[in-house]
């Protein structure tokens, strides 16, 4: 009766689908799902096959602090709706949808894995009422049985929008925004860390968090996210 009154609907277009957290065929076809071959460091898709350890030009010139980005889809007008509806539309059930898609990457992690969500500053947390990365991480923990630690990284300052900043300005801004919790080393040392966020944009935030996690003794840091921004420059 519940399914009859409130049938499962596609999270993008709203048409009725067979079960919760499923896209209709039309919306599924419009999503650009990311898959190998890609840059082993940042997850940038390659237009050609190559060795599994291939790096893009940017990562060759300046290797990131993390050990790879595992994004489900390319960030575009369609996929961004999922992130926006979770973050600003309080469609909290979308965190489970994202986590279910992220499960396929868990096999790349060691047996000693832990989930660490990217933290929000308290001012944004108060305004929004939740951290979307924590919601995704919690659902991923429920699906996989991997423990989550929400306190390994602390956000000290709210950062302004990074768009328009140079790479050096971005690093300076985000590096000062995060710190390690006093117990972080006990939590992450020797472990494979799944750093969870909703969207990977420039990599500045992920690098800042990964740098701290490596300092605390993390053996590996993989960035898990719903969507990855791919600029025209990167495509070239």
N, C-alpha and C positions, 0 to 999 in steps of 0.2 A: 504493500500500500504506500509505503514511503517512496519507493522508486516511481510509483505511478503519480504521486502528488508532486514529488521533487525529483524528477529524473536526472541522471548524470548528464552533464553538458560539457561540450568542448570548452576549455578554458579561454580560447581565443575568440571564437565566433558565437558560442552559446547554443549551437544546435545540439540536439539530443544524441548521446553516444552510448555505447554498450555498458561502460562502467566508469567509475570515478577516475580522474587524473589521466584521461585519454583524449587525444586530439582527434577531430574528425579527419577523414582522408584528405580533404581539400587543404586544411590548415597544416597537416603533417607534411604535405608535399611542398608547402611554402617555406618551411623551416629548413635552414641550411645546417644540417648536422655535420659536425667536424669529425674527421677520422684521419688515420695515417694514410699517406706519409705527411709528417709534420716535423717542425723543429723540435728536437728533443728537450730544449731548454725553455722555450716560450710557447710552444704549441701552435705556432704559425703554420697553417697548411702549406704544403709544397705542391706545385702543379705537376710534379714528376716523382717517380719512385727513386729511392736512394738508400744508403745505409741507415740502419735504425738509429745511429748516433749522430745523424746530420744536424748541423746548426745553420740557422739563417745568418745573414750578414751582420745584423745588429748584435746578435748574441756572440758571434765570433769576435766582434770588436769590443764588446763589453758584456761578458757573461753575467747573467743574473745571479742573485744570491740563492734563489730557490732552485729546485731540481726538475722543474717541469710544470706546465699548465695543462690541466685536464678540464676543458670546457665542453659542454654538451653541444652548443650551437654557436653560430656566428651571430654577433649582435647586429640587428637590423630593425626595421620598423615593426616587423612581426614578432620576433623573439623578445624585443624590449618590452612588449606589453605584459609578458609574464613577470618580468622583474619589477616593472612599475606597479602592476596590480598587487603584487605582494608587498612592496615597500610602502606605497602611498594609498593603495586602495583597500588595504587591510584584508586582502583575500589570502588569509593565512594558510589555507589548505594547499596553496600552490607550493609551499615549502616541501610538502610531501612529494608532489609531482617532480620537483627538481631533484630531490634526494633519490628518488627511484631511478632517474636517469643517470645520476652520478655513481650508482652502485657498480656499474660495469667497469669503472676505473680502479676499484678497491683492490683487485687482484694484483696490481702493480706494487702494492705496498708490502712491507715486511709483516711478519706475524706480530711484531711489537709496534702497533700503530696506535695513534691517538688523534682525535679530531680537535682542532683549535679554530674557533670562528674568529674572523677579524672583528675587533671590538668597535663599538660606537662610543663617542664621547657622551658623557652623562646628559649634556644639554639636549642633544638630539634624541637620546633615549627617553628623556622626559617628555619631549614633544610628540614623538612617534608612539611611544608606549611599548616598543619591542625592537629587537635587533634582528633584522631579516636573516643575517648570517647565522645567528644562534638558532633560529627556527629551522633553517636548512640543516645545520649540523646536528640538531636534536633528532630530526627525522632520519638523517643518514645513520646516526648512532642506533636508532631503533631498528632500522632495516638490516644493519650489518653486525650489531653487537659490539662495535668498537666504542670505547669509552670517549667521552667528550670532556674537555676542560675549558670552561669559559673564562678562566681567570689567568691563564698563562701570560697573556699580553694585556697590558693596561693602556687605554687611550688617555693621554694626559691633556691634550688640547684638541679642540675642534679645528679642523683645517678648512681654509677657504677653497673654492673650486680651483682645481689644478689646471683647467683648460687655459691655454695661452701662456703658461709658464714654460721656461726652458727646462731641459732635463736636470740641470744643476739646481735650479730653483725648486723643482718638484722634490728632489731628494732632500734638500735642506728643510723644506716644509714638513714633509712626512716623517723624516728621521727624528725630528724634535717632538713629534706627536705621540710616540709610543714608548713604552718602557716594559721591562720584564717584571712580573710579579716576584716577590721574594722567594716563593716556593717553586718557581718555574723549572729550575734545574732538576729538582726531584721528579717533576712531572714528565718532562720531555727528553731528558738525557738518554741517548742511545736508542731513541724511538724514531719511527717514520711518522712525520706529522702531516696530517691532511688539513691544510690551511683553507678554510671554507669562506667564500665570499659569493655575492650574487653575480657581479660582473667584473671581468678583468679588462681594464682600460689601458693605461700606460704601463702598468707594472710597478709604479712607484710605491704604492701602499703594500703590495705583496712583497717587494724587495725589502722594505723597511721591517716588516714583520718577520720575514725569513732570516734577515741578518740577526735579529734578536734571538730567534729560536735556535739558530746555529751556535750563537754565543752561549746559549744555555745547554748545548751539547746534543741537539737534535741530529740524528744520523742522516735524515733525509727530510726535505720539505717539498711537498707537492701541493700546488694550488688547485683546489677543486672549485669550480664555479659553473653557473648556468650558461653564461654567454661570454664570448671574447670579442672585443672590438678589434676589427682588422681594417686598418686605414688603407687608402689608395697607395700611399707611399710604400707600405709593407708589401702590398700586392705586386708592386713594380719590382 
